[in-house]
Amino acid sequence: MKPVKLRFSGLNSYRALQEVDFETLGADGLFGIFGPTGSGKSSILDAVTLALYGGVDRASNNTRGIINLLEKSLEVTFEFELGGERYLVERRYERNPKDPDAALAKQARLRKIAFEGEAVLASKPQEVTAKVETILGIGKE
């Protein structure tokens, strides 16, 4: 899998929309994620995992406590390429009003992006995860 672009907001310490353009970063063949302890490096990797599999290993129950304390929702999109095909995974979570640490999956979609157009491959959280696992040939674990 080749990462193409990551966008996320409301995740852990990141409130505002963040964008990581892996094509630009990897144009010279190699890039790194650097920063002091607590600066959010792992959260970038969490965003990829959350987009692909709907969960974050560092979070209790995979999603508990992942929404920034000052935000009501979290959004993540991840575009990747595999075998000459491009895919876009989108997920949205909202804070549970009855349990503020709980993140409720509100939207999930997996699209295949082609020159001639896009096709929705899955549109429910568990379906998206299952389809991503099939495409990648690997699960979160």
N, C-alpha and C positions, 0 to 999 in steps of 0.2 A: 504494500500500500504506500502510495506517495501522497503525503498531505499537501493540499493546495492552499486552502484559506480557512482560518478559524475566526469566528466572531462570537463574542459573549459579553454579557452584562449582568450585574447582580449576583455574581458568583464570588463567594468568600469575601476577600478584601477589595474586589473590583466592583465598583458601583456603575461607572459609566461604560459605554460601549468600548470594547477593546477589539482590535483587529490585528491578526498575525497573518501576513502574506508569506507563506512558506515558499512560493515560487521565487519571489524576490530574494528572500533570505538565503535560499539554497542555490541561487544562480551560479555561485562559484563552487558549488559542490559540497560545502560544509558550513554549518552554523552552530551556534551554541546558545543556551539560555543561561545568562549569568546575572547575579545580583546577591546582595547580602541576605542572610538568614531572615526569613519573614517577609521578603519583598514580593512574594507571589509566584515564584517560579513553578512550584508544584501545582498551583492553581491553574496554570496554563495547561499542564498535562491532565489535570482533573477535568478541565473543560472538554478536551478531546475524548476522554473516557466517558464522560457524561453524555456527550453527543452520540457516540457510537453505541453505548450499552445501557444508557439510562441510569447509571449509578457511579458512585465515587467510592473507592475502597476505603479511603480515610474517613468517610462519614458513617456514622451509625445508621444501620438499615439502608445504606447506600445513598441516601439523600437527606438525612436528618442534619440540619444546621448548615446546609450549603448556601442558602440564600443570604446575601449581605444583610446585616442587622437593620440597616436603614432603608432597605428596599422591600417591596411587596412581591416582586417576581424576579425570575431569572430566565434569561434566554441564551441559547447557544446554537450556533450553526457551524457545521464542519463540512468542508468540501474536500473530497479526496479522489484519487485516481487509482485504478487497479486494472491491469490487463487492457489498457487503452480505453477504458470506460471511465466516465466521471460520475460521481455521486454526490448528492448534497443531503445531509442529515440535519433536521431542525427539531429542536425541543424547547418547550416552554413549561416552566414550573411556577406555581403561585404558593405563597405562604398560606398554610391552613389557619383560618381565623380561630379555630378551637385549640390548636396546638402550634404556637408560633415557630417552633423549631422544625416542624414537619413541612416538607415540600411536596405539593401535590402536582402530579403530571397533568397538565392541561392541554398540551398539544404535542404531537410528534408526527413527523413526516419524513419519509425517505424518497428522494427523487433521483432518477437516472437522467443525467444531462447529456444530450447529444446535439450535434449540429442541426439536425432536422427538428428538434424540439425536446420537451421534457416529458417524462412519464412518471407518475406517482407509483412507487412500488409497494409502499405501506403507509398507513395513516393512523395507526393506533400505537401507543407506546410499546406494548409487548410484541406487536407485529414488526415494528421497526427494528427492535433489538434482534428478533429472530432472523429477519432478512439480512441485517448487517452481519450477523454471525455466519450465515450461509455464504454471503458474498466474500467475506474476509477469510472464512475457513477457520476462525478462531473465536473463542468466547472471551469474556472479560477476565476470567480466572487465568 
